[in-house]
Every structure is written in C-alpha cells, then in structure tokens.
C-alpha cells in the first residue's frame, strides 16, 4: 500500500454544491494548510466532476458507502469522523497522547450524531422523499429537536469546553473537533436561528470558541474565499422557518 507523503495532495470527494458533511473535512484541511483537491468541483476535462466521484463509489471491493471520502496515497478513507481521525495526528490537529485522541474521536462522533438528527428534522421518513412529502412528520420531529435535542447536545459540548485549561478543547492548540464545533454552530445558526439565539447565552464557552475559530488566519481566509460554499436548502442544514417555530427566545 502506498503511503501519503507530506508534499502530496489529498483528494476530497464530496457533492460539489453543498457544504454538508464534507465541510468538516474541508475545515481541517484548510486549517492545516494542506494541499487538497475538491474532486467533484473540478471540471470533468481535468478528471473531476460528480462522475469521477461516482466511479470510485461504485468500484469493486471495499469502496466507500457514501461521500465524503478522502484519497491519500493508496488509502481511501470514508466517514467524516474516520477521515478526521486520520488527518488529526498528521497535521497536529489533535494531541499526541492516546487518551486525547480517543476523547477527540468520541466528541467528533457525537457531533456526527447531532448532524444526523439535523438531517432528520427535514427528512424524518426517508431521504428519497421531498421535504414537502413528509412535512407533517418533519414539523413534529423538529419541535422535539429544538426543545430537547439542541439543548442536550450543546450543553454536553459546553461542559467539555469548560473542562479545558486553555482556549480550545485541548488547551491552547486548536483541534479538528474545535473546527467541527464551529461548523456545527454555524449550521444550527443558519437552519434554526431562533433556537440557536435562545440557547447561546447558556453555552458561552461554545460561542466564544466559534469566535476564536472564525478569527484564525487560515479559517478566516477560507471563509472569505469562493472555496467556502454558502449554506443552502439542498444541504444538511436547511432553513425552513416553520421547523424553527418551536424555539423560545
């Protein structure tokens, strides 16, 4: 198996028009200053496009189940948390000790759990159905998500941050989990602005963390660039005002 060299370019495979789960990987690559290609966003004439991604998805053998996935040398790594588990120690985005690496992975998996629940607010029955075909179920699912799940998840992350002795989750060095918490709060603020505003005073450590991440030099440059796709109603975080109606401010 061919290993990845520090000078090599990663290939990220994800849908070209949405942030989605791929954005958690993009933020880590951007903060690391790593060389990478967002394959599906490249022209087909240059070996990119969705067709290039689908070809690898449908390859025989141990092909990924779904994007995002990352090609690094001879490795093809799928699942957001798994990709970040791989990138973290290679780019100093996680402490070197085993306990910290496991803690980071644990929190990242919890972030993934919340992202899945966000998706279920607008697609509670099935991804193959349009939102309009499952709107009654979505309204009911979103009401519980806003009232119960957002506070539960964010309070958990708040406690983890409060236990740190530095500016980030693992002290004064940013980790991939800090970047993911930033993206999570940004997505919630887009999709559920009322609910997010209502809980913000109760999670000051999380809000402050997001401000710190946003101000980081490489992240700020990325957010201001065309590489940062806008939130939209095709991604995971979708703004349907009626789903935010259960929020109290």
N, C-alpha and C positions, 0 to 999 in steps of 0.2 A: 504494500500500500504506500502511495506517495504522500509524504507529509507536507505540511504547509510551511513555507519559508516566510520570514518577516517581511520580505520585499515583495511577496506575491500579492495578487489581487483577489479578494474574495468575490464570489458571485452570489448575490442575493436574488432569490426567486420569490416574487410576490405579485399580486394583482397590481397593474400599473396605475390605476386611477383612484385608489383609496389608501388611507393610512393603515387601518386595520391592525392585525397582529404583527405585520411586518414592520410597523413603526417602532416597536420596542427594540427590534434588532437594529434598525437604522440609527436610532439614537445612540446605541452603544458603539456602533462603527464610527459615527461622526465624532463622538467624544474621544474615542481612541485615536482619531486621525488616521484610521486605517484606509487603505486603498480598496475600494469595492465598486462593483458594477451592479446596478439595479437592472437585472437582465430583461425583464418584461417591459421595461420602459425604454429600452433601446430599439432602434429600427430593426426590422426583420432583415434588412440588407446587411446589417452588422452582426447577425446571429442572435438578435434579441426578439422581443415580442412575446405575446402570450403563447404562441406556438412552440417556442423554444422551451418554455416552462412546462407546457403540457407534454412535450416529448419526453422530458425527464420524469415527469409524474407517472407516465404510462410505460416506463421502461421495465423490462422483465427483472425479476429478482426483488431485492429489498428496496424498492422505490418508496419515496415518501407517500404518506396518505394524502396530505394536502399542504399547500403553502401556508406559512413561509418555510423555506428550507435554504440552506447555505451550502455552497460547494467551496471546499477549502482543500486545495491539492486533490488528493484522491478520496477525500471524505465528502459525503453528502449527509448533512445533519438536518433533521426536521424537528418540529415542535419548538415554539418560541423559548420556553424555559430551558430546553435542552441546548439550543443554539447559544443562549447566553451563558449557560454552564460551561460551554466550550470556550467562548470568547473571553469570559471574565478573567481567568488567570493569565491568559496570553497577552492581555492588554492592561494588566494591573487595574482592573475594574472590580476586583474582589480581593480581600486579604488572602494571604498565602496559607493560613492555618486551616486545617480540615473543618473545625467547628464553625468557623466563619463562612466557609464555602457552603457548608450544608445549611446554615442559617439563611444565607442569601438565596439559595435554591428553594428553600422552604417558603420564604416570603414571595419569591417570584411565582411559585406555583399557586399561591393564594391570590396574587394579582391575576393570574390566568383564570382562576375560579370566578373572580368578580367580572372579568371581561366576558366570560361565557354567560353570566347572568345578565349583563347588559344586553347582549345579543338576544337573550330570551325575552326581554321586555317588548321587543317589536316583532319577534318571530317565535312565539311560545309554542306553536303547534308544529311547524316544520319550515326549514329553510327553502323548500321548493315552492312554498306558497307566498304570494304577495302579502304585504302588511295589511292591505285592505281586506284580504280574505280571512284574516284572523284578528281583526281589530277588537272585538269584544273580549277575547281572551287576553290580548295584549294589554288592554286597559286594566284588567283585573291583576295581571302579573306585574305591571308597572306600579300599581298602587302599593303592593306589598314590597316591591323592591325599594321604592322611595322611602317608605315609612320604616321598614325593618332592615333591609339588607345594606343600604348605603351607610347608615349609622354603624351597623355591626362591623362591616369591613373597615371603614375609615378609622373607627375607634381602635381597632386592632393595629393598624399601621401607625397610628398616633402613639400608642403605647410602646411599640418597637422603637420609634424615633426618640421618644422621651428617655429611653434607657441608654441611649448613646452618650458618650462623653465628648462628642465633637459636633461638627456642623452637619455631618451626614450620618447615615445609618451605622457605618463602621468607623466612626471617628471623623477625622478631617479630610479624608480622601474619598472622593465620590466613587460610588459603585454602580454597577448596572442596575441594581434594584432601585437606587435613588432616581435614576433616569426613568425607570418604568413607573415609579410612583408619580413622577412629574407627568408623564404621558397619561396615566390613568386619571389624574385630577383634571387635566386639560380636557380629556374626553368627556368626563362627567359634567364639567362646566359647560360644554357645548350641548350635550344631549339633555341634561337636567339642570339648567341654570338656577331655577328656584330652589331645588333641593340642595344643590351644592352651596349656594349662598347661605341657606339656612343652617347648614352644618359647619360651615367654615369657621365660625367663632369657637366651635368645640374641638377643632383639630388644628390649633395654631402651629404646632411643630410641622405638620404636613404642609400647611400653607407656606410657611417660611422656607421649608425645603424646596418647594416648587419655585419660589422666587430665586433661591440660590442657583438651582439648576438652570433656570432661564437665563441667568446672568453670566453663566460660564462662557468663555470666549468662543469655543468651537460650537457649542449649542446655540448661542445667540446668532452666530453667523449662519448656521444651518437653518434656524427658524426664519431668518430673513431671506433665505435663498429660494430659488424655484424648485430645489430638491424636496422641500417640505410641502407636501400636498395639503390642501385645505381639508378640513372636516366636511363631510357631505352626507347626503341621505342614501348613499349606497354602501357606506362602511358599517362598522360595528356601532360606533357612537352616532346616533341619528337624532336630530331634533324634531320630535313630534310634540308640540306643546301640550296636547291632551294627555300625554304619558307623564308629564311633569306636574299634573294638576293636583296630585296628592300631597305635594310639598307644602310645608307651612313656613312662613318667614316671620 
